[in-house]
Amino acid sequence: MSLIKQLWIATIVLVVLVFSASLTAMVSTSRDYVVEQMKEKNIDNATSLALTMSQMEKDPINMELLIAAQFDTGHYQLIRLSDPNGNLILERSKESQQINAPTWFVQLTAMNIYPGYAQVQDGWSQYGRLRIESDTRFAYEGLWEASQRMFAVSLLVGMVGALIGSILLKRLLRPLNHVVQQAEAIGERRFVTSTIPKTKEFRLLVKTMNQLTERVRDMLTEESGRLEKLRLEANYDSTSGLMNRTYFFNRVSAMTSDEEDFNQGLLVVAHLNDLSQIDKTLGHDETNALLHRMGQALQDFAEKETDTLAARLSGTDFAVFSGSASNAYAFASTIKGLLVKAIGAETSLDGLKLPTLCTRFQRQDKISDLYSMISTVIAEISQQSPDVLHVMEADDILQHQKQDEAEWRQLLTEALEAKRLKLAYFPVLDTKGKVIHQESPVRMQLGQNDAWLPAGEFISWANRLELVCRIDVMVIEKALEALAAGGDDIALNISTRAICDQGFIKQVARLIAGKPDCARRLWLEVHERVAF
């Protein structure tokens, strides 16, 4: 139940109690007053009539006429004249009439009125005794009418009081409504303060709410600043101010996936040769300042052009992508010119070379693959022309892709045939430090004396060349050999392509069936989207 309803109920109960007490006191006082007045009236009328009768002849007819005249003009219930022995001489009475008041009211205000008595003299002797009782019907009706008027007046006063109370209550509770609106505003990330009311109880509440609003605003502002800082650190290069590789790739992928707005674009990658030598020549601070100027030049260009993004993909590679430019050579020349101009202030770097490559970007291209190919091409052509500006056409891209695929297929096939695979071991411990199993990622040696590469270096090419199932089968063979030799339990991560291949599943089932004792100690992990 709301506070307003509770206050209204308390007010109504209080008004009803006060009204009932006032009405009861008024009726009781009025009844007592009427009873006293009618008692005195009875005595006065009896005394006056007895005096008149004592002074007149005691003729029965005259006596009866006098009593009748008095009875008809005085609103009496009974006038009786009896002798000294109590015997009736004359009597006039009125039958009880219907009282114009509710029976329950008459019963509640019952009046016990004392009759008036007086002695009638005949000379020096007592003639008789006179008794007079007034008619109480008029008293009850008058008292009922007065009670009705009192009720009507009280009801009118109560309604006026309720109206005034409602207005006052709204004014008193206005600060509370402001507090509710203030709380709702905080939920909507709007921060408003309320005027401090004069009411002592509400003053503390509103003041506290204002303080809470300010604290929440400061806290959210601080948190927003911290989140913005984290966003910049996660998505932007701190030195140049440009996007980092991951964020740039995501933005380009999102832009090029729009089939309605994107047809083709241009990607320019500029490679800063000998960054380590530049750092030695200029010093750390000056080198960072140089990288910042280069980044600022590209960022200013990207902000002016439509659908253009700029990034620093690595320590030495800067990239600009445009979804609207069409002239590849002019676009690449502009980008290289901006970078050269930013570098030109350093006279000690006159021999600095900036090989730049531009290629067209189709909707079906992947930015990561295209950048990997561009990096390879830049490394190749910069050996012959260190400061080259080269534009790659579609035929060049296709040729490099085929060349890369052929090289990787040969390297992976030779490594698999020579079984140049091994497992790395990383123990997984429980809370008590006991080994649960060994997490065993695969390592591959592409050449006879090359370094052992982690899966991230070759697994994407294995997937593209459909060699990943062979790799997973050989990994399971290596794990079963280690288990048979008595090693700890081993957990292997199985690729999505392999786990969905029926031939792979049958081959693995045969391998495990050949070494049933090792089956319960071999853990196979798959991606959750494959499992469910």
Buried (B, 14 or more C-beta within 10 A) or exposed (E): EEEEEEBBEEBEEEBEEEBEEEBEEBBEEBBEEBBEEBBEBBBEBBBBBBBEBBEEEBEEEEBBEBBEEBBEEBBBBBBBBBEEEEEEBBBBEBEEEEBEBEEEBBEEBEBEBEBBBBBBBEEEEEBBBBBBBBBBBBBBBEBBEBBEEBEEEBEEEBEEEBEEBEEEBEEBBBBBEBBEEBEEBBEEEEBEBBEEBEBEEBEEBBBEBBEEBEEEBEEEEEEEEEEEEEEEEEBBBEBBBBBBBEBBBEBBEEBBEEEEEBEEBBBBBBBBBBBEEBBEBBEEEBBBBBBBBBBBBBBEBBEEBEBBBBBBBBEBBBBBBBBEBEEBEEBBBBBBEBBBEBBEEBEEBEEBBBBBBBBBBBEEBEBBBBBEBBBEBBEEBBEEEBBBBBBBEEEBBEEBEEEBEEEBBEBBEEBBEEEBBBBEBEEEEEEEEEEEBBBBBBBBBBEEEEEBBEBEEBBBBBBBBEBBBBBBBBBBBBBBEBBEEEBBBBBBBBBEBBBEBEEBEEBBEEBBEEBEEBEEBBBBEBEEEEEE
